[in-house]
Amino acid sequence: MKKPRYLRSSSGSGSFKRLFLSLGHRVAPKPALALEDDNDSPPSPEKPAWQCFSYEDIHRATEGFRAGNLVGLGGSSEVYRGTLPDGRAVAVKRLLGAAACERRERDFLAELGTVGHATHPNVCPLLGCCVDRDLYLVFAFSARGSVSACLHGESVMGWEARYGVAVGTARGLAYLHKGCRRRIIHRDIKASNVLLTDDLQPQISDFGLAKWLPTEWTHRAIAPIEGTFGCLAPEYYTHGIVDEKTDVFAFGVFLLEVMAGRKPVDGTHRSLLSWVRRTCVHSFTSHPLSLLLRNCTVVINKQCERRRRGLC
């Protein structure tokens, strides 16, 4: 039996030691790994199926984190494209920040404890993680990129593909809320966080802000408020209240973006919802898209008003 790997960090995080003591050595095709984070994890009747990679594995896969393999860069992470020895294309997400940052370790465990327990065709699968020298999460790579890139790129996404994206994303979100053994609230549903497989199947990704809700809880209060402007539900950005409706509101904005081909916030800082109200709801155009957007927005506005009054 090989010795377990530990996080090389001066913080000496107890949660990391408890977690990776349970991992032991790297697991073969049928892993049996349990996440032990008593601060943000409920008991799980089953064990997630992902493996613990060595630093050498991911360093070799990404060609030494070559700049040409960098496919994504955010405020707290960067993503590299890579290839495993068995030929699988992977996306290696490296968390940025100081090595001894406890929040970075906490965010790593939180993401591992949410997406690591999700298994659905419309959720981007987690293949494993690595804690050698730094913090890494390894996902299946989506060569087609995100829905946002396809919607706002040079090629035009057809209506059949858009319909499939909308339905598939809804199925993935329903699974996170109702079908997964953990009740997961994503908190950042948007077109750039929905990836496309080779056959244009959508997969929800980036669980960096995700939270789980115990079954007996109706909601959860979160601070600070994080997410994407233009996609935040009113009760979330005003009171920090998070539940399934938080994702449903963002999904409504996502649907409008898929139908209209416009970003949640344009270059003039005007939101997509305000554009829809002005252009489609209050206009008299008979264009099929305008009629569809008008009906959708009327429903969304009614739901928002009911929620502000506490009726649902």
N, C-alpha and C positions, 0 to 999 in steps of 0.2 A: 504494500500500500504506500503510495507516494504521500508526502506531506502536503497538507492543504496550503493553498496560496492565500496570502494575506494582502490587504491593501497597504502599499508602502506609503504611509502618510504619518506625519508627526502628531496628528490629532488623536490617534488611538481610538477610533470610534468603536464603541462596544457593539453597536448594531452590525457593523461590518464583520467583526470577529465572530459573532454568533452566526451570521449568515454563511460565511465561507468556511467555517469549521464544519458546517453541515454538508458543504459541497464536496469536500475531499479533493480528489483528483478530477481531471477532465473526463467527461462522461462519453461513452460510445453512443451508437444510434438509439438506444433506449434509455435515456437519462431519467433519473428520479430525483429531482432537486426540489427542495422546499424553501420558500422564502420565509425567514423568521425575522419579522420586524414588528415588535409588539407595540410600536407607536402608531403604525398606520396600516396594519394588516389584520384582517379577520382570519379566524381559523379556516383552513381549506381542506375539504374532504379528499381532494385529489392533488397529485403533485404535477407541476408544470413540466413540459417537455422541451427544455432548452439546455444547451451545454455551455461549459465554461472553457473559453478559448485561452490559449497562452498568448503572451505578447508576440512571440515569434510567429504564431499562426496569422494574426491580423497584420503584422508588419510585412510578412511575405505576401499576403493576399493583396495588400494595397500598394505593393512595390515601394515599401518604405515611406508610405504616406506621401507619395509623389504629388506635386502640385497639380499635374494634369489629371489626377484622379479625384480632385476636390469637386464635388457636385452640389454642395450646399453649405452655407455659412450663416449662422444666426447669432443672436446676442449671447447665447450660453452654450452653443455647440457648433461643431462642424462635421460634415458628412463626406466620407470618401467612398468611391466605388472600388470594389475589389473582387477577386476570384479565388475561391477555395480550391484546394488540391483536387477535389472531386468534380470541379467544373462549375459549381454553383456560383452565380453572381450574387454578391452581397453588398450591402450598404453599411459601412462602419461609422457609427456616430460616436464622436469623441466629445465628452463634456469639457467645457472650457472653465478656467478659473484657477485659483490657488489650490495647490495640492492639499493643504490642510483646511480647506473651507468646509465646514460642517454642513452648510446649506447645500453645497454641491453633492456631497455624499447622500444627504437626505433626499434630494431630488432624484438622484440615481436610483436609490432604493424604492422610491415611490413609483417611478416609471417601470422599474423591473417588477414591482409588485402588482401593477395593473395590466399592462400589455403582456406580461409574462404568463398570465393566466387566461388569456383570450385566444380562442381557436375558432376562427370563422373565415370563410372565403372572402369576406369583404372587410377584414381587418388585417393590416400588414403583419405578417408573422414574425415574431422574435425568434431568431435562431440561437442566440446565446449572448454572453457578455464576457468581459475581460477586466480584471482589476490589477493586472501587472503594469507597473509604472504609471498608469493613469486609469481613467474610467471610460469604458467603451461598451456600447451596445451594438449587436450585430443583427441586421434585418435582411430579409430577402430584397434584392435590388429590383426596382421597377424601371425598366429601360425607357418606357414611354414618358416618364416624369409625372408631374402632377396634373390634375384637372385644370388648374389655373394656367399652366404653361400651354396646354392644348387649346383652351378657350381663347387666350389672348396672344397666341403665337401666330406664325405666318399661315399655317394650315387652318382650315375651318372645320370644326367638329360638327358632323351631321346631326339631324334631329333624332335619328334612331339611336346613335351613340349617346346623345345627351339624355335620352329617356332611360337607357340602360344605366348610366352613371347615377341618375337620380334615384332609381329603384334600388340599385345595389347599395348605394350609400345609406338609404333608409333601412335596408335590411341589416347592414352592419351596425347602425346606431341602435336599432331595436334589440339586436343581440347584446350589445354592451349594457343596455338598460334592463332588459328582461331575461335574456337567454343565458348570459354568462353567469358562472357561479359567484362572481363578484359583481355587485351592482356598480358599474363604472360610469362616471360622468366625465366626459372628455374635456369640456371647457374651452376648446379651441377648434371647433368644427369650421372649416373654411376650405375653399377650393385648392389652396396650396398645400393643405394637409390631407388631401385625398389623392392617392397615387393610382396609376392605371397599369394593369398587367398587359402582356402582349396582346390579349384578346379583348382589351378595353374594359376589363372588369375593375370597378373601383375598390380601393382598399384604404380604410381609414388609418392614418399614421400619426406620428408625433404625439406621444402621450406624456409629454413633459409637464403639462398642467393638469393631467387627469387626477381625479379623486374617486375613491370608492365610498359608497354610502351603505352603512349597515341596514339590514332589512327593516328594522323597527324605526329608523329615522325618516322623517318626512322631508328634511332638507339639511343643509350644512352651511354654516356661516364661514366665509373665507376672507382672509385679509393677508396681504394686500390684494387689490383687484388686478388681475392679469388677464390678458387675452388680446383680441384684435379689435380695434375701433371699427365700428360699423357692423360688428357681429355680436356685440354684447347685449344680452337681455336686460331690460330696464331694471328688474329687481336685483340683478347681479351687480351692475355698476353703481346703483344707488345705495344698496344695503348689503351687498356681498353674499346674498342668498343663492345657494347652488342646489339644484335638483335636476331631474330629467328635462324640465321645461327650459333650462338654460341651454341645453344642446338643441332642443326642438326649435327654439327661436333662431339660433345660429344656422340650423339646417334650413329654415325658411329663407334666410338671406342667401344661403348657398343655392337654393332652388331658383331664386330670382336671378342670381348671377349666371347659372347654367342656362336659363331661358333667355335672358336679355343680352348675355355676352358682355356685361359691364362689371367692373370691379366694385367691391363693397364701398370703397371710397375713391373718388376720381381725383384728377390732378388739381381740382379747385377745392378739394376737401369737402365736397358734397357727398353725402351718403347715398347709397343705392336706393334705400327706402324713400328718401326725400325726392329722388329723381323719379321713382315709380309713381309716387303720389302726384307730382306735378305733371309728368308727361303722359301717363297712362290712365290714372284714375280720374283726374279732373279734366281730361281732354275728351273730345268727341270722335276721335279716330276710330275707324272700324277695322283696323288691321288685326288679324287673328292673335298676334302676340300681345298687342295692347289689350284686347279683350280678355285674354288669359291672365295677364299681369293684373288687370283691374280686378278681376274676380278673386285672385289670390291675395291681393293686397287688402281688399275689403275684409276678407276672412281674418288676415293677420291683425289688422287694426282692431277688429272686434275682440279678438282674443287678448290683445294687449290691454284694451280698455277694461275688459272683465278682470284681468289679472291685477290691474292697478286698483280696482275696487275690491279685490279680495274675493271674487265670486267663483274662482276656479284655481 
